[in-house]
């Protein structure tokens, strides 16, 4: 399992989105068995998000992302899978597909995305 930094990464992303994403700027923390990262979520949909970070994890990795949601006492935790990584036009980061998000989590995500994240 490799941890990739900006100096050695290549674009492995492809456009395979199932739903429209909305641009956002949300501080977030990313955790996997190998990494804990501070970064930002820069786009969001009902199915996934883009986590912008200086380091990239392996595709297929199951992760947790903690989003700093305004007017919420604790971060929103979501489970996701790394579907692709990029060092190209989107900036450095990872495309994450949500896993096991419940209705409450999806409602919060919908509010953050201005309604785009509705199931």
Secondary structure, 3 states (H helix, E strand, C coil): CCCEECCCCCCCCCCCCCCCCEEEEEEEEEECCCCEEEEEEEEECCCEEEEECCEECCCCCEEEEEECCCCCCCCEEEEEEEEEEECCCCCCEEEEEEECCCHHHHHHHHHHCCCCCCC
